[in-house]
């Protein structure tokens, strides 16, 4: 992707990033609604309209800077509000609400892999529109896989941390939940020292290999961006 212009990079990454973070947040709110909390619905956040979810820093600034610097693209949306006390079984239901976001990214990753497969098929048949479909499909797989796996880390306030709090017994659950105010700083530290990369890259590589096998894609296809 080094030969791409900035405009071409934006075209490739914009839709995958926006829909990845939008679907993630809407999934949280939708599951919360099904389990008794209407907060997101009442605030108009149960929509796939990205304008309702855009965070100026996480949706625009951070991905834009990473794109210009040539790093891995990452971002986030405004969190969908969930009032856990409104859930029918707050502690256990919190697990399902938290899990919904990463699972939405899992589904999106599979859909984008299918887009890449269709694009590759068209490209091999001489249809030029296949090329942007391949690049956009790969970008969709990359961003959704990163969001899914990063959010599943067992660190509050990430989704994995909330899942852990919901699964642990009372006193231990409360102790883990007390980490939340410091979770962001811990995450930044883990990122800075490369610890998260050491954990996530092998898992992501295994997932990419699985998708490649599922859709009969070249194993190296997810490394072209």
LINWO-V185096 format. One record per residue. RES is the residue in one letter. SS is DSSP state (2 for helix, 1 for strand, 0 for the rest). OMEGA is omega in whole degrees, -180 to 180 (* if undefined). D_FIRST is the distance of its C-alpha to the first C-alpha in Angstrom with 1 decimal. Layout:
[[RES & SS & OMEGA & D_FIRST] [RES & SS & OMEGA & D_FIRST]]
//
This chain:
[[X & 0 & -178 & 0.0] [X & 0 & -178 & 3.8] [X & 0 & -179 & 5.4] [X & 0 & 171 & 5.4] [X & 0 & 179 & 8.8] [X & 2 & 180 & 10.1] [X & 2 & 179 & 12.0] [X & 2 & 178 & 9.3] [X & 2 & 179 & 7.8] [X & 2 & 180 & 11.5] [X & 2 & -178 & 12.2] [X & 2 & -171 & 10.0] [X & 2 & -170 & 11.3] [X & 2 & -177 & 14.7] [X & 2 & 178 & 16.8] [X & 2 & -179 & 15.8] [X & 2 & -177 & 16.5] [X & 2 & -178 & 19.7] [X & 2 & 178 & 21.1] [X & 2 & -177 & 20.5] [X & 2 & 178 & 22.5] [X & 2 & 180 & 24.9] [X & 2 & 179 & 25.8] [X & 2 & -177 & 26.2] [X & 2 & 179 & 28.8] [X & 2 & 179 & 30.6] [X & 2 & 176 & 31.1] [X & 2 & -177 & 32.9] [X & 2 & -179 & 35.2] [X & 2 & 179 & 35.9] [X & 2 & 177 & 37.1] [X & 2 & 178 & 39.1] [X & 2 & -180 & 40.8] [X & 2 & -178 & 41.7] [X & 0 & 170 & 43.2] [X & 0 & -178 & 45.3] [X & 0 & -177 & 43.3] [X & 0 & -175 & 42.9] [X & 2 & -178 & 41.4] [X & 2 & 179 & 38.0] [X & 2 & -179 & 39.6] [X & 2 & -180 & 42.0] [X & 0 & 176 & 39.3] [X & 0 & -176 & 37.4] [X & 0 & 178 & 34.4] [X & 0 & -180 & 34.5] [X & 0 & 177 & 32.3] [X & 0 & 174 & 28.7] [X & 0 & -174 & 28.7] [X & 2 & -179 & 25.9] [X & 2 & 180 & 28.0] [X & 2 & -172 & 30.5] [X & 0 & -174 & 28.2] [X & 0 & 171 & 25.9] [X & 0 & -174 & 26.3] [X & 2 & -179 & 25.5] [X & 2 & -173 & 24.2] [X & 2 & -177 & 22.6] [X & 2 & -175 & 21.2] [X & 2 & -172 & 20.1] [X & 2 & -176 & 20.4] [X & 2 & 178 & 18.9] [X & 2 & -180 & 15.7] [X & 2 & 179 & 15.4] [X & 2 & 179 & 15.9] [X & 2 & 180 & 13.5] [X & 2 & -180 & 10.7] [X & 2 & -178 & 11.8] [X & 2 & 178 & 12.3] [X & 0 & 179 & 8.9] [X & 0 & 178 & 11.0] [X & 0 & -176 & 11.5] [X & 0 & -179 & 12.5] [X & 0 & 178 & 16.3] [X & 0 & 178 & 19.2] [X & 0 & 178 & 22.7] [X & 0 & 173 & 25.3] [X & 0 & 180 & 29.0] [X & 0 & 174 & 30.8] [X & 0 & -178 & 33.1] [X & 0 & 176 & 36.6] [X & 0 & 176 & 38.6] [X & 0 & -172 & 42.3] [X & 2 & 179 & 42.9] [X & 2 & 180 & 46.6] [X & 2 & 179 & 46.6] [X & 0 & -177 & 45.2] [X & 0 & 176 & 48.0] [X & 0 & -167 & 47.4] [X & 2 & -174 & 45.4] [X & 2 & -178 & 44.6] [X & 2 & 180 & 43.7] [X & 2 & 178 & 42.1] [X & 2 & 179 & 39.8] [X & 2 & -177 & 38.2] [X & 2 & 178 & 37.3] [X & 2 & -179 & 36.1] [X & 2 & -178 & 33.8] [X & 2 & -175 & 32.5] [X & 2 & -179 & 31.8] [X & 2 & 178 & 28.6] [X & 2 & 179 & 26.8] [X & 2 & 174 & 28.2] [X & 2 & 177 & 26.8] [X & 2 & 176 & 23.3] [X & 2 & 179 & 24.2] [X & 2 & 180 & 25.2] [X & 2 & 179 & 22.1] [X & 2 & 179 & 19.8] [X & 2 & 179 & 22.0] [X & 2 & 180 & 21.8] [X & 2 & 175 & 18.0] [X & 2 & 176 & 18.1] [X & 2 & 176 & 20.6] [X & 2 & 179 & 18.4] [X & 2 & 179 & 15.7] [X & 2 & 179 & 18.7] [X & 2 & 179 & 20.1] [X & 2 & 180 & 17.0] [X & 2 & 178 & 16.8] [X & 2 & 178 & 20.5] [X & 2 & -179 & 20.3] [X & 2 & 179 & 17.6] [X & 2 & 178 & 19.9] [X & 0 & 178 & 22.7] [X & 0 & 179 & 21.2] [X & 0 & -170 & 20.6] [X & 0 & -179 & 17.6] [X & 2 & 179 & 17.3] [X & 2 & -177 & 16.2] [X & 2 & 178 & 12.6] [X & 2 & 177 & 12.0] [X & 2 & 179 & 14.3] [X & 2 & -178 & 12.4] [X & 2 & -179 & 9.2] [X & 2 & 178 & 11.7] [X & 2 & 179 & 13.8] [X & 2 & 177 & 11.6] [X & 2 & 179 & 10.9] [X & 2 & 177 & 14.7] [X & 2 & -177 & 15.5] [X & 2 & -176 & 13.7] [X & 2 & -179 & 15.3] [X & 2 & 177 & 18.6] [X & 2 & 178 & 18.9] [X & 2 & 180 & 18.4] [X & 2 & -179 & 20.9] [X & 2 & -173 & 23.3] [X & 2 & 178 & 23.6] [X & 2 & -178 & 23.6] [X & 2 & 178 & 26.3] [X & 0 & 175 & 28.3] [X & 0 & -175 & 28.9] [X & 0 & -178 & 32.7] [X & 0 & 174 & 32.7] [X & 0 & 9 & 34.3] [X & 0 & 175 & 33.2] [X & 0 & -178 & 30.3] [X & 2 & 179 & 31.2] [X & 2 & 176 & 31.8] [X & 2 & 179 & 34.3] [X & 2 & 176 & 36.1] [X & 2 & 179 & 36.3] [X & 2 & 179 & 37.8] [X & 2 & -179 & 40.3] [X & 2 & -177 & 41.3] [X & 2 & -177 & 42.0] [X & 0 & 175 & 43.8] [X & 0 & -172 & 47.6] [X & 2 & -175 & 48.9] [X & 2 & 180 & 49.4] [X & 2 & 177 & 46.3] [X & 2 & -180 & 44.3] [X & 2 & 180 & 45.6] [X & 2 & 180 & 44.8] [X & 2 & -179 & 41.1] [X & 2 & -180 & 40.9] [X & 0 & 178 & 42.1] [X & 0 & -170 & 38.8] [X & 2 & -180 & 37.0] [X & 2 & -178 & 37.7] [X & 2 & -174 & 36.0] [X & 2 & -179 & 33.2] [X & 2 & -179 & 30.5] [X & 2 & 176 & 31.4] [X & 2 & -180 & 31.5] [X & 2 & 179 & 28.1] [X & 2 & 178 & 26.7] [X & 2 & 179 & 28.6] [X & 2 & 177 & 27.2] [X & 2 & -177 & 23.6] [X & 2 & -177 & 24.4] [X & 0 & 175 & 26.1] [X & 0 & -177 & 23.4] [X & 2 & -180 & 25.9] [X & 2 & 178 & 24.1] [X & 2 & 180 & 21.0] [X & 2 & -179 & 23.6] [X & 2 & -170 & 25.0] [X & 2 & -174 & 22.1] [X & 2 & 176 & 19.5] [X & 2 & 179 & 22.0] [X & 2 & 178 & 23.0] [X & 2 & 178 & 19.5] [X & 2 & 178 & 19.0] [X & 2 & 179 & 22.3] [X & 2 & 177 & 21.5] [X & 2 & 179 & 18.3] [X & 2 & 178 & 20.5] [X & 2 & 179 & 23.2] [X & 2 & 179 & 21.0] [X & 2 & 179 & 19.8] [X & 2 & -179 & 23.5] [X & 2 & -174 & 24.7] [X & 0 & 178 & 22.6] [X & 0 & 178 & 22.5] [X & 0 & 175 & 18.8] [X & 0 & -176 & 17.3] [X & 0 & -176 & 17.5] [X & 0 & -172 & 14.1] [X & 2 & -176 & 12.3] [X & 2 & 178 & 11.7] [X & 2 & -176 & 9.7] [X & 0 & 174 & 6.8] [X & 0 & * & 5.1]]
//
